[in-house]
Amino acid sequence: MKTGKKGEVRSPAESRSLSLSRLRGVQRRFEEWRRERKGRARIPESLWKAAVKMAEVCGVNRASTAFRLDYDALKKRVEAKAANDTSPGGAASPFLEMTPFGPIGMGECTVELEDFKGATMRVHLRGYAAPDLTALTRSFWSSDS
């Protein structure tokens, strides 16, 4: 479920319906511009922005087909917008830093080791550091049991 304006919750079907109506709205704007343009005028930036926004929602292929745009030209604009949005201070970032809930290395686990001769060692570790576990494992594997 997605949240819309004023916190209302939309079902996936409602979201698809809203996306489809927006797609049709932008499609009508392109058709109107094509009817009214003079000669081979360039597509206005406002229409490109609308096309990029819809391509982010429904995909570049579907948007380029619906708006009768060159796929590669629309894709470049979508990628350029994504690159601008992820720059410092942009609206979105692909990197999310996660901080641990507690001190690192304060975990708890049980390690069972068995060598090729059948010797076994079981150790329950609390608040260990990785080098401690590494040293213990090396010692076990190198011992003459």
Backbone hydrogen bonds, N-H to C=O, Kabsch-Sander energy under -0.5 kcal/mol:
donor,donor_aa,acceptor,acceptor_aa,energy
2,K,10,R,-1.8
4,G,8,E,-4.0
7,G,4,G,-1.2
8,E,5,K,-1.6
10,R,2,K,-4.0
15,S,11,S,-2.4
16,R,12,P,-2.5
17,S,13,A,-2.3
18,L,14,E,-2.4
19,S,15,S,-2.5
20,L,16,R,-2.7
21,S,17,S,-2.3
22,R,18,L,-2.2
23,L,19,S,-2.6
24,R,20,L,-2.4
25,G,21,S,-2.0
26,V,22,R,-2.4
27,Q,23,L,-2.4
28,R,24,R,-2.4
29,R,25,G,-1.8
30,F,26,V,-2.2
31,E,27,Q,-2.4
32,E,28,R,-2.7
33,W,29,R,-2.3
34,R,30,F,-2.5
35,R,31,E,-2.0
36,E,32,E,-1.9
37,R,33,W,-1.7
39,G,37,R,-0.6
41,A,38,K,-0.6
47,L,44,P,-0.7
48,W,44,P,-1.9
49,K,45,E,-2.7
50,A,46,S,-1.8
51,A,47,L,-2.5
52,V,48,W,-2.7
53,K,49,K,-2.4
54,M,50,A,-2.2
55,A,51,A,-2.3
56,E,52,V,-1.8
57,V,53,K,-0.9
58,C,54,M,-3.3
59,G,55,A,-1.8
63,A,59,G,-2.1
64,S,60,V,-3.1
65,T,61,N,-2.1
66,A,62,R,-2.7
67,F,63,A,-2.6
68,R,65,T,-0.7
69,L,64,S,-2.6
74,L,70,D,-2.2
75,K,71,Y,-2.8
76,K,72,D,-2.3
77,R,73,A,-1.6
78,V,74,L,-2.4
79,E,75,K,-2.7
80,A,76,K,-2.4
81,K,77,R,-2.2
82,A,78,V,-2.3
83,A,79,E,-2.3
84,N,80,A,-2.0
85,D,81,K,-2.5
86,T,82,A,-1.4
87,S,84,N,-0.9
90,G,87,S,-2.9
92,A,85,D,-1.6
99,T,97,E,-0.5
106,M,103,P,-1.3
109,C,125,L,-2.3
111,V,123,V,-3.1
113,L,121,M,-3.3
115,D,119,A,-2.2
118,G,115,D,-1.7
121,M,113,L,-2.4
123,V,111,V,-2.9
125,L,109,C,-3.6
125,L,123,V,-0.6
127,G,107,G,-2.5
128,Y,107,G,-0.5
132,D,129,A,-0.9
133,L,129,A,-1.5
134,T,130,A,-2.4
135,A,131,P,-2.6
136,L,132,D,-2.2
137,T,133,L,-2.3
138,R,134,T,-2.5
139,S,135,A,-2.3
140,F,136,L,-2.1
141,W,137,T,-2.5
142,S,138,R,-2.0
143,S,139,S,-0.9
143,S,140,F,-0.7
145,S,143,S,-1.1
